[in-house]
Amino acid sequence: MSRFDEREQEFEARFTHDQELAFKAKARRDKLLGLWAAEHLGLVGATADAYAKEIVGADFERPGDTHVIDRVAQDFSKRGIPIGAAQIADQLRRCAADAKKQIMKE
């Protein structure tokens, strides 16, 4: 195997690893947002965990941050919770930072 082939394989392995970490961080971010939202919705225990999983799943239904933000905003609106999309987006950014830290520690 030539040095070029070895470098190519190393690059592909690094790219795959980086993609896996990004996927895990995004899923963790969405879960953290879901748990934060669940707390505001008054959900606890298994119900809060189930809600967080729904938020993670919402990102798979239609990828993108706006879908996740819209979902939480709608849930808050239905319950009369005065937290809007801008505040949810801010929380999502905080959750992203926390998720990256958690993933890097693993």
C-alpha positions, 0 to 999 in steps of 0.5 A, a space after each residue: 500500500 502506498 503512502 498516498 493510499 494510507 493517507 487517504 484511509 486515514 482521512 476517511 477514518 477521521 472524516 467518519 469519526 468526525 461525522 459520528 461525533 457530530 451526529 451524537 452531539 446533535 442528538 444529545 443537544 436535542 435531548 438536552 433541549 427536550 429535557 429543558 422544555 419538559 421541565 418548563 412543561 411540568 413533565 418529570 421522570 419517564 414522561 420528561 424522558 419520552 418528551 425529550 426523545 420526541 424532540 430528538 425524533 422531530 429532528 429526524 422527521 424534518 432535519 434542521 434547527 427550525 423544526 426543533 425550535 418550532 416544535 418546542 415553541 408550539 408545545 409551549 404556546 399550547 400550554 400558555 408558556 411565554 417562551 418564544 422561538 428566539 429564547 428557545 433558539 438561545 437555549 438550543 445554542 447553550 445545549 449544543 455547547 453542553 452536548 459537545 462538552 459531554 461528548 468530548 468527555 466520553 
